[in-house]
């Protein structure tokens, strides 16, 4: 009877250590891939709007458990890191939540996005 309890306890401990290690590796992968942008990864959700005021670009985020894709107005979908640092490393982006989750980038212009921000139709989430 005591052997069963000891084996159960050791098995539970080994499983817990393995689970903790896997979670640590997951967090390390996010940090390695996104670097300074990892806060954007953790704070954003699918359907959020990302805006780069320096380049006058915007897109809608699609997030899964490992990556974030940005769907731009030109119809392309690229990884967040490549979208932010694609042309230059001097980029500042801001993420906004939308009340209407169905924003279609092909139907909205950058001027309309600026107007939505100005009238507080978009809710600030984070920026880098």
N, C-alpha and C positions, 0 to 999 in steps of 0.2 A: 504494500500500500504506500509506503514512504517513497519507494522507487518511482512509482507513477507520478506522485506529486513533484518529485525532483525533476523527472524528465519533462513534465508539463511546464514547470517553471523555467527550465533551461531553454526549452523550445520557444516559449513565449518571449524570453529575453533575446534569443538569437533573431527571431522574427522582428522584434522591435528595433534592434540594431540595424538589420538589413533595410527596414523601412525608412529609418532615419537617414541612413547612407544614401538611399535612392532619392529621397527628397533633397538632400544636400547636393547631389549631382545635378538634379533638375535645376536648382537655384543657380548653380555654377554655370550651367549651360546658358541660361538667360543672361547672366552677367557677362559671360564671354562673348556672346553674340551681340548684345545691345550696348554694352559698356555704359557710357554716360546716359544712354536713353532708357535704361532699365526702369526708371521711375515712370516714364511714359507707358511702358509695358504694363506695369502693375496697376497704375491708376486708371487706365482707359478700359473701355468695353467696346464690343462690336456695335456699330452704328454711330459711334462718336465721330465728330467732324474734326479733322486736323487742318490747321491753317498755318502757312508760312508767309508772313507779311513781307519779308525781304524779297522773295521771288514771286510774290503775288500768285501763289498756288494754294490749292486746297484739295482735300480728298476725304473719303469716308473709310473708317477703319473696319476691318474684319479680323477678329481675334480668335485663335484657337489655343490649345493648351501649350503650344511651343512658340508660335510666331504671330506677328501682326502684319497684315497686308493692307496697303493703302490703295483704294480704287480712285483714280484721278478722273478729271473731267474729260481727258482724251481717251478714256476707255481702258487704260492699262492698269494692271494690278501688280504692285511691286512690294517688296519687304520694307518695313518701316525704316530700317537702317539705310537701305539704298535710296529711299525716297528723301530722307532728311539730308544725307551726306552724298547724294549722287553726283551733284555738280560741284559742290564746294563744301568745305568743312566749316564755313562761316554761315551757319544757318540757325535760326531760332524759330521753333514751331510752338504752337499753342493748341491744346486740345479742348474742345467744347462738347458738352452734352446737348443733344437736341431734344426738344419737346416732341417733335414729329420725327420718328425714327425712319421715315421713308424718303429722306433727301436723296434725290438722284443728281449726281454730279454733272451729268450731261445737260440737265435742264436749268442749272443754277450758275450764275456768273460770279466772279470774285467780288464785284461791286455789290451784288445782292447779299453775299456772305458778310461783307463789311457792314451793310445796313442791318442785317439780323443781329450782329454783335452790338451795334450802336443802340438799337432799341431793346437790348437785353432779351432777345428771343432765344439766344444761345447761352448756356450756363458754363462758366469757366470751370475746367477740371484741373489742368496742370500745364506747365510749359518747361522747356529746357533752357 
